[in-house]
Amino acid sequence: MALLFLGSIGFTEILVLVLIVLLVFGAKKIPELMKSFGKGVKSFKEGVNGIEEDLNTDSPKKDASSAKGSSGKDSSTEEGTAGK
Protein backbone atom coordinates (compact mmCIF):
# COMPACT_ATOMS: atom_id res chain seq x y z
CA MET A 1 0.00 0.00 0.00
CA ALA A 2 2.00 2.94 -1.26
CA LEU A 3 0.34 6.33 -1.09
CA LEU A 4 1.94 9.32 -2.76
CA PHE A 5 2.32 11.45 0.35
CA LEU A 6 2.96 8.60 2.83
CA GLY A 7 5.49 6.58 0.89
CA SER A 8 5.65 2.94 1.88
CA ILE A 9 3.61 2.34 5.03
CA GLY A 10 3.97 -0.98 6.78
CA PHE A 11 2.04 -3.05 9.28
CA THR A 12 3.94 -1.69 12.28
CA GLU A 13 3.16 1.92 11.32
CA ILE A 14 -0.54 1.10 10.97
CA LEU A 15 -0.49 -0.68 14.33
CA VAL A 16 1.13 2.34 16.00
CA LEU A 17 -1.49 4.68 14.48
CA VAL A 18 -4.32 2.43 15.70
CA LEU A 19 -2.88 2.38 19.21
CA ILE A 20 -2.56 6.18 19.23
CA VAL A 21 -6.19 6.53 18.10
CA LEU A 22 -7.28 4.12 20.86
CA LEU A 23 -5.41 6.16 23.46
CA VAL A 24 -6.80 9.49 22.24
CA PHE A 25 -10.45 8.55 21.74
CA GLY A 26 -10.87 5.49 23.93
CA ALA A 27 -12.38 2.13 23.03
CA LYS A 28 -15.98 3.21 23.75
CA LYS A 29 -15.89 6.34 21.58
CA ILE A 30 -14.50 4.76 18.38
CA PRO A 31 -17.65 2.74 17.48
CA GLU A 32 -19.76 5.87 17.96
CA LEU A 33 -17.43 7.84 15.68
CA MET A 34 -17.52 5.14 12.99
CA LYS A 35 -21.32 4.93 13.23
CA SER A 36 -21.73 8.67 12.73
CA PHE A 37 -19.14 8.61 9.93
CA GLY A 38 -21.09 5.82 8.20
CA LYS A 39 -24.35 7.77 8.51
CA GLY A 40 -22.68 10.82 7.02
CA VAL A 41 -21.33 8.85 4.05
CA LYS A 42 -24.75 7.24 3.49
CA SER A 43 -26.46 10.64 3.58
CA PHE A 44 -23.92 12.07 1.15
CA LYS A 45 -24.42 9.19 -1.30
CA GLU A 46 -28.22 9.57 -1.10
CA GLY A 47 -27.86 13.28 -1.81
CA VAL A 48 -25.62 12.67 -4.82
CA ASN A 49 -28.00 10.02 -6.17
CA GLY A 50 -30.95 12.36 -5.64
CA ILE A 51 -29.26 15.12 -7.61
CA GLU A 52 -28.40 12.70 -10.44
CA GLU A 53 -32.01 11.49 -10.56
CA ASP A 54 -33.29 15.08 -10.62
CA LEU A 55 -30.96 15.94 -13.48
CA ASN A 56 -31.98 12.84 -15.42
CA THR A 57 -35.72 13.40 -14.91
CA ASP A 58 -35.57 17.15 -15.65
CA SER A 59 -33.84 16.73 -19.02
CA PRO A 60 -36.74 14.95 -20.81
CA LYS A 61 -39.27 17.37 -19.32
CA LYS A 62 -37.35 20.38 -20.63
CA ASP A 63 -37.02 18.81 -24.09
CA ALA A 64 -40.73 17.96 -24.22
CA SER A 65 -41.80 21.41 -23.00
CA SER A 66 -39.56 23.17 -25.51
CA ALA A 67 -40.99 21.01 -28.31
CA LYS A 68 -44.55 21.84 -27.21
CA GLY A 69 -43.70 25.51 -26.89
CA SER A 70 -42.25 25.75 -30.38
CA SER A 71 -45.19 23.88 -31.93
CA GLY A 72 -47.60 26.16 -30.07
CA LYS A 73 -45.85 29.25 -31.40
CA ASP A 74 -45.93 27.93 -34.95
CA SER A 75 -49.67 27.24 -34.84
CA SER A 76 -50.49 30.64 -33.35
CA THR A 77 -48.27 32.36 -35.91
CA GLU A 78 -49.96 30.45 -38.74
CA GLU A 79 -53.40 31.39 -37.43
CA GLY A 80 -52.36 35.02 -37.15
CA THR A 81 -51.12 35.14 -40.73
CA ALA A 82 -54.08 33.17 -42.05
CA GLY A 83 -56.48 35.76 -40.64
CA LYS A 84 -54.75 38.65 -42.46
Buried (B, 14 or more C-beta within 10 A) or exposed (E): EEEEEEEEEEEEEEEEEEEEEEEEEEEEEBEEEEEEEEEEEEEEEEEEEEEEEEEEEEEEEEEEEEEEEEEEEEEEEEEEEEEE
